[in-house]
Amino acid sequence: MACDLWLVPLVDVLCHSPDNPFAEEIATYDKALHEAGLPPVPVFGYMPGLSGDVAPVAGFDYDALHFLRRAYLLQICGLQVTPVDELGGDYEQLLEMFETTAQQSHLVWHYDHAGAYVPVDFDRPLANDELLEGGGPLGSSHGLLRELQAVGPAIGIDPANPPASPAPPGRPTSLEERATTVPYDDSPYARERHVWLGLHAAATRSLSQGSMIVFS
């Protein structure tokens, strides 16, 4: 099954528009950020080259996302990172045994195909009843990038000099579809690396452009 990542530019031409399709979500995120003593979702003035257009930034296989989450959990818990061919009981055991650690991770604790990462720096994902009933915990683009940088070497990626990120999907894909076929490298962590590169592209552009990352 396919996951898509979209960038939502947090520019005034979109956020201050009465037709902003993300108005309710941003209001929910602002409430959660306020409750945590954090600044609201930032809104930036228009700059040449930056518009209110929402665009895909990455796409990958649903299981491969969990492969990368598994690798991060193994590493952060001091266990050996090993490649796998399919998701198995060890991943579920990791989530159960290290539930608190998982819920402190921007990479791991995030609803699939819903929710967002915002360019506000906070240590652990935010959660309240309203968030959990909707898109799930709210992540930080800063926190996501830190965790990607931490797990990169374990899957053979130098975070300071990563390979080029894959091209984003040419069109939106649905949950029921297979992810767009892409040529993987010959690494035993090829699927994890593909997801890492997509998430890294999303996180770096979120911070450099002032965008929100949205799962779909």
Protein Blocks (a to p, Z undefined) as FASTA:
>chain_A
ZZdddddddbfklmmpcklmklmmmmmmmmmmmmnopacdddddddehiacbdcdfbdcd
fklmmmmmmmmmmmmnopacdddfbdcfklmmmmmmmmmmmmmpfklnccehiajdddbd
cfbdcddfklmmmnopaddfklmmmmmmmmmmmnopafklccddddddfbdcdfkbccdd
ddddfbfklmmmmmmmmmmmmmmmmmmnopadddZZ
